[in-house]
Structure formats: C-alpha cells, structure tokens
Amino acid sequence: MTTHTVQLSSEQARNLLATYHFTPTDLPGVFTRLGTVQYDPLNPVGRNPDLVLQARVPGYRVDDWQEIAYQKRLVYDAWDKQACLVPIEDWPKRALTREHHRPYHDSEIMQTEAGAVAAILRALDERGPLSSLEFEKKSVHAPGSWAGATQAKRILRALWVTGDLVTHHRRNGRHYYDRAGRVIPHQHFEQPPLLDMAAYYRWIVARRFQAVGLMRPNAEAAIWSACGAAAQRKQALTELVNAGTLVPVQIDAKPQLFYAHAPMLKLLDQPPLEPRALFLGPLDSFLWDRKGVQQIFGFDYIWEVYKPEHLRTWGYYVLPVFYGNRFIARLDSRLEKGIWTITRWWWEADLKPDAAMLHALSAAMKHFARYLGCEGVQTSEEVDKRVRRIVERL
C-alpha cells in the first residue's frame, strides 16, 4: 500500500505525544498502550517503573505494579530495551530474543561451571523460588557444589536472560527466580514461539515505536537492543510502513523524518489534554529518543546518574517536569526517612511561571507525596522561592 507522509507542526507533535502518553489510564492500560516499561533498580524517589506509572495512573503508589506482575501475572520481567516489564502474552513472541542471548550471554561461566548451573537448577526444582541471597548463605548446596556468590549471581542472571528462569517475585528489588514453566501461565508458555526472523523484527521494531509513540529511525543505539542490526531494522521499518503499522511524519517541514505508531494518529482529532504538571522518570519511554525530544520540545535532557559529581551539569537523579505540552523545569530530590526533600530546582530558561502553572505544580507535588507515601516534604534553601512557597503550603 502507498503511505503518505503526515505533516505536523511542532505544536501538533507536542500535543499528540502528550495525549498519547499522559491520558490517564489504569495499570494494565499503560502496558497495552506502551508495550514495555523499563526497569532500573535505583530508588531515590521510587524506581523507574514507579515513576513511569505514577505519571499515567491516578492514585498510583510505589510498588503497585508488583500486584499485576507477581500476583495477577499480567506482566513479567524480560530483557527488552535492557531490563523491562512487558505484557505476559509477549512470552512466545520473545523466543528469539531469548535465543539471541543464549550463545554468548556469560557463556563462559555457563560452560566452565556446568556443575554449579545444574546444582542451582536442582535447588530451584526442589525448593521453589530462590534469590541469590540464598546461595550466598550456602543454604541450598553442599560445600563446593557451586562457585561462590558472584558466580551464582552470574549464573542466575544468565539463566534469566535466556528464559530458562524468570522472576517469580521481588523483595526489596531483589529477584526471586523460578523455572519459566512454573511462572508463565500455561496458555502463553505453551503457545508456539515466534521463530520467523522477519516477522520477529517487524514485531520488535514496531514495539519500540509503540513505546515512544513518535520517534526517529536513527534514535540512540540503546533503544534498539534485541532489534537486530541496522540492515534488519531498516527492512523491518520499510515493511511496517508498507503495512500501515508505522506512518512517516514530517515536523515543521524539517528533512528529518519521524515515524508514528499508526493508532496514535487518531488522537490528532482530540482536543489537547487539560494542562497538568507531571514529574517524569529518567528512563520513561517518552524520553528515550532524547535528540527527538530536543527537536520537538526544545528540551535537552541528560541523565547523569553514572557521571562523577564534578562532571554533572544538573544532578544525580534529575526528573523532568512536564506541564501541558512542554517541559518547564527539572528537579533533583530524595526520599529519606519518610521525608521527600527537593534539593535543587531549575526552571527552563525561557519560562515565566504563571498562576495556573504554579497551581498545577502544587497539585503535582501533593500527588507525588501521596505516591511516595512520605510523611513530609521539604526543600533546600537553594530552591527557587516560588517552589519553596508551594512546599510550605502543602
């Protein structure tokens, strides 16, 4: 079929992305919409999936996602764009992702410590879900039957990436592993796997665009984990455009083409969302294509958590602040001993906060404090006085 390029202004693109990502929904609805939510263990104000979900799910609180993952089994932990939470029905479609990692993911330890691998699997079969902590305690093997804490962690992780094990549940962020067949519901585990390479690349590339909504095909390399080489992605993109799954989009007549997840274009007919303020996670898929974000929103976001302090421009765990259809600020903050402390705040340079924006920020801070379950909110003296005044009135 012939696919025409959709022409959008930057304003239309901003409204479209804001509506696509931040129209309120429930927990399953987020995964239906985005298809994947990136996991990261760092926890200064909730972990990344918590931050992603609180921006989209009214009333969300830290760790609410664990119920749909580990009790209802609607999503599971998988290797996608790095570690992610994905819908449970993805299991047969991700067979080639798991097979892709099997030949080389920590293959040395899998070969040289075959006895330890067998002992770990035997312990899981006999005792059910276990974490690396149990192996560190040496409570499941006779002395010498495995090669120590570091090796056990490596083996468990390798078996997880290749799908031999999956996360049964987490406790304080720690994986408790079990055999995949005892965790993935039967109707998904027994489905025939997707083994057609071309079909797999079409599916996984489409999922990346679904997660972002509107993205450049040459976005950052980290986005394309498990999506094949450049030539395979290019072929998949062509086939997806021909099928109408993706639609080329030109913004403000610039030569750089974006591609839209086709269903989202229906949102162009909807009025923009009522403006509200949101704090966004650093690995939110809204931000994955950071150069694309800069082109559409004029917002240059850098996640500096792994930079030495003296090399940071902003701070350790900086969250973008979004309002209406634009970024208005960024903040660095911590939850410690039940107190949420905003340590630094930066307004965007071209911004003059008005009363409506400040009112929306007050509502957002109340929401975020409830999400954290904190006992109080405070700011450092360096924070802008308008923000300090909002916090004082919470």
N, C-alpha and C positions, 0 to 999 in steps of 0.2 A: 504494500500500500504506500501511497505518497503521503509524507508527513511534512506539513508546513511549519516553518519556524514561527513561534509566537513572539510577538513584540511586546515588551513590558517596559514601563518606566521604572526607575529605582523605587519610587514611592509605591507603585503597584507590587513590585517584588518584595518590598519590606512588609507590606500589609499581608501579602499572600503567605509568606513564611511565618509571620506572627500568628495568623489564623490557623495555619496548618499545625504548628507546634503547640500553641498555647490555648486553643479552645479546650475548656475544662472537660475532663472525662474521668472514668474510673481506672483502677489499676490494670485490669485486662485490656481496657481500651487503649492504654498507652502502647502496649505491645502489639496490638492489632494495627495501630497507626504507624509505629516506627519500626517494628520488626526486630529490634535489638536495643539493649540499653547497656552501655559499657560499665564494667565493674572496676573499681580501684579500691585498695584496702585502706588508703589514708583516710583519717576520720577526724579532722579538726572541727567540722560542723555537720556531721553525718557523712557517710561515704557517697561516692559519686552517684550510684543508683538512687539513693535517697534524695539527693539534690535534684536529679532529673525528674523524679516522680513528684516531689513537693511543688514543682513549678507547674504541674499539669493536673494534679488530683486534689480537689478541695478536701481539706481536713486530714491530709496525709501526715503521718508521724514517722519518725526514724524507725527503720526496720519493718514497716508494714508490708513490704514486698515479700518478706520471708514466708508469710502465710500462703500466698499464691504459688510460691516456688516449692516449699517443702511440706506443705500440708495438702493443698489442693492440686499440686503438680500441674499447674498451667504453664509454668516456665521452668527452665533449668539452666544451670551454669554450663557454658560451652566456650570453645575457642572460636571467636568470630573476628571482629576488629580487636584483637587481643582478647582478654577475658571479658565475657559479656553474659547477660541474661537474655535468653531467647525463648520464643514460644516452644512448648513441648512437642507440637506437631512438626517442628523442624527436624526432629531426630533422623528420619530416613533421608531427608534432603541433604543433611550434613555428613553423609557417609564418606564422601570424597574428601571433605575437609579432614576428617579423622584419619583417613588412609594416607592423605598427603603428609601428615606429620609422622606416620608410623616408621618410615625408613630411616629417619635421621634425628628425631627428637630425643636427645640424650641417649642415642643408640649405644654408645659405648658402655654406659652403666647397665643397660638392659641386657647386653651380651656378657659383659665381664662379671656381673652379679646375678646371673640367672638363678642361682640358688636362693638369693635374697628375694628376688621377684616372686619365685614360687612360694616362699615362706610367707610373704606379705599377702599374697592372694589366698593362701590356705587359712591364714588368720582371719581374713575378712569373711571367708566362707563359713568358718566355724563360729565367729563371734558377732558378725554383722558389722554395721558402720563403725569405723575407727578413724582417728586422726593421726597425724604424725606424732602427736604428743604421746599416744600410747606406745608407739615404737621407741620413742626417746626414753620412756620409762622401762623399756625392755620387759614389758609385762606379757607379751604375746609370743615370744620366741625363746628358745633355749639359747644360752650364750653362744655366740659365734655363728648363729643361723642367719644373721643379717649383718650389714656392714656399717652400722652406726647411724646417728641421727641425720647427718647430711645426706648420706646415701639413701636412707629411707624416704626422705622428703623428695629427693630427685626421682626416685622410682615411682612414688605415688603421683607426682606431677606428670611424669611421662605417661603413666597408665591412664591418667585423666585426659591428657591432650589427645591420646589415640582412641579414647572412648571405651577402653576396657573397664575403667572405673568412671563413675560420675559422683557429683556431690550429693550426698543424701540429705545433709543439712549443714548449717554452720552454727558455731557457738563462739561469740565474740570475734566474728570474722574468720575463724579457723574452719577449714573444710573437714567434714567427716565423710569419708569415702565409702562407697559400696559398689558391688557389681552393677553394671548398667541394667541388666535384665531384671534386677530386683527393684529398680527405681523408676525407669521409664515405663509408663503404662503400656500394657500388653498391646493395645490397638495401634500404638505408634512404634513400639520396639519390633513388632513382627511385620510391619509394612515392608515391602520390597524397597531396598535402598535406591537412591538416585545415582546411577553409575554412568549415565551418558554425559561425557565431559562437556560437550557443547551446551546441553540443557542445564548442567550444573553451573557453568559460568554465566549463562543468562540469568539464572535464578539468583546467584550470589551478588552479581553486579547490580541487578535490579534492587536487591535488598539494601545495598549501600545508598542508592539514590532515594529509596523509600525512607531510610533513617534520617537523611539530611533534608530531603524534600526538593531542593533546588541546588545543584552542585556542578562544578566544572569537572570535565572528564580527566583533567590532569591535576586534580587536587592532591594533597600531600600523600606521599607513598604509604604512610602508616594506615591510611584508610583502606587500602586495597589488600590487606592481609587475607590470605586464603582465596583471593580472586584471580589467581593466575598471573602470567607475565603480561607485559604491555600489549603484545600482539593478541593474546587471548581476550583481554578486556576490550580492546578495540573492536574485535569481531563481535563480541557479545553486545557491545553498545550499538553497533550497526543493526544487528538482528533485533534488538529491543526497540530501536526507533522504527524499524520497518514494521514491527508488530503493533506499534502504537502504545507500548508499555512505557516508553520514555519519549518525551517531546522536547526538541531543541527550543531554547529560549534565548532571545537576544535582549539585553537590558540596556536601555538608553542608546541604542544603535552602536554599541561598542562591538569590536570584532570578536571578543572572547565569547564563545557560546557556553551557556549553561544548559543543563538538561533537567527537566522536571519529571518527577514521578507523576505520571499522567492523571491519576484520580484527583490529585491536589488542585489541578487547574479548574475544577468545578467550583472551587472556593472563590475564584475571581468574581463570581456573581454575588457573593455575600458581602454585606457591609463590614467594615473593619470592626474588630473587637472593641468593646468598651475599654479605654485605657486603664491598665493597672500595672503596678510595679512588681517585678519578679527578680529574685536572686537565682542566678543560673550556675550549674555545676561546671567545672573546668573542662570536663570530658563529655558534656552534653552534645548530642549529635547535631544540634543547632549550630555548634561552634567547630565541628570537625574540619570543614573546609575554611581555614582561617583566612586565606587570601581571598576567597569568595566572600566571606563576611566583611572583609575590608572594602572590597569593591562595591558591595551592595549597601552596607551600613556605614562605611567610613570609620569602622571601629577596628583598631589594631590590638588584638588580644594575644598575649604571650603567657603561657603557663610556666612559671619559674620555680616550681617546687623543687626541682632537682638541681637548680643552679646554686653555687655558693652564694652566701648572703651578699657579699660585696659586689657581685655581678648582677644582682637583681635590679631591674628598673622599678618594679612595683612592690612585690612582696611574696611571701611564702605560698599562700593558698588563696589567691585573689579571685573573688567571684564577680563576674559582670552583673551590672544592674540594668535591667531592661524595662522600658516603660512605653506602652502603646506600640509603636513600631520602630523604636530606636533604642540604642544604648545610651544611658545617661550618666553612668558612674561605674566605679569598681571599688570593692572594699576587701580588706583583709581582716579576718576575725577568728576567734577561737571560742569553743565551749569548754570551760574548765571548772570543775567543782560546781556544776549546775548554773554557772553564770556565763552568758553569752557576751563576750567583750569584742566590740568593734575597735580595732587598734588603729586602722588607717582608712581613710576615705578620699577618693579622688573623683571630682566631677569631671565630665568631659569638657574640654577646653572651650567649646563654642556654646555651652549651655548656660541658660539663666533660669534656675528653677522657679516655677510659679506656684501659686497656692494649691492648684489642683494636683500638681506633681508631688508636692510635699505631703499633701493629704494621702495620696496613693502610697507614698513611701511609709507613712505611719501605719497604714493598713497592712502593707507587706511585712513590716517588722513585727507586728502583732502575730501575723500568720506564721512567720519564721520562728518566732519564740515558742509558739504552740507546737510547731513541727519538732523543734528540738526538745520540748518538754523541760525547758530551763526554768530556773527559779527567779532569774532576774536578768536584766540587760544593762550594760554599761558601755561607756566609750572612753577612750584615752583623751587627754587634753588636746592632742594634735588634730583631732577630728573636727571638721567644719562645724561651726556653731549652730547652723540650721539643723544639722543631723543630731547634734547633741541635744538640742531643744526637743526634737521629736522623741528621742530616747527618754528624756526626763519626764515626758508626758504619758509614756506607755503605761 
